[in-house]
């Protein structure tokens, strides 16, 4: 390594791998600083390091990649300059092929730092080169996955920063999609449901053992209520309507409070309080209480102007109370075509309750996904929906019924006109 001008291509790769295994970082840092400074001087014709075997900058990129994996804070600028000088094919061969498993040192911190530098570079290069987006899309997704799959803290922050970096480029939708997938994965890993043991305690009358279990029980009851709404012989959806019109929000909340109160009473002494005093002088739409534990419920209709922010703003003010342990539930009343949906801040307006639930969950930051649940109750007119389904089925059956040929119809009509035989 003390004779860098003799190293190139696969030989340089082998030497760097040996150095990774056998040379201390403290000894490598000054050597790498010297080598990369020579590369930086190549442009002005002074003291340049020339290997003569790779005009596309692959060797410079190898040195810079090795260095940034060792100390990203020291060599990040050298790495970006090397990327800028290299062609896409060289970058793919040296870095992306096998990334991140074939990178140097492969520490989680190093992988995150290098991945971010790579993505920032790609965002900047794409607008400058025709066909670049399509050409490097698979490699870019690979780097993104290395970020989102990391167990290091601050992954969501990095994805949000990358979202800002990608603003105005074709990468914005790719980053936004990866952020949504990351948040969904976090929710699936951290949402706590009642364990069989804890559920047995509730059923035996001993009640939830903390606010998390209380919320999990309320969610189970809400699922039961939802099952009685659409479609069901109980026709509970009618309770949310008044003279063929959706009830106002507070009336819907009171109906839900009554159903929760009735069903929770089976498990013990629970309180369900509408407009209950909460933390900071605020009042929660509903507050479910069991012993020292409480779970606030914020409820809105789909037309509410704050539909898309209630769970990340208003609800969180209620969860500041110590008795909630940060737990909260966001309930939305879905009336179908009878009541509009407030347009989302971005993307397509949901047309089904399941789509609205997913869209609201995607807006939850990772730190809230573990404590905040979203429930969309379909209280649309089930009778009207059933009539539409019945009409559609009738029309389909009618269309499928075989028809007599026109000639046979005509002969039948003529036969009917003939006088009867004597």
Order of alpha helices (4+ residues) and beta strands (2+ residues): alpha-alpha-alpha-alpha-alpha-alpha-alpha-alpha-alpha-alpha-alpha-beta-beta-alpha-beta-beta-beta-alpha-beta-alpha-alpha-beta-alpha-alpha
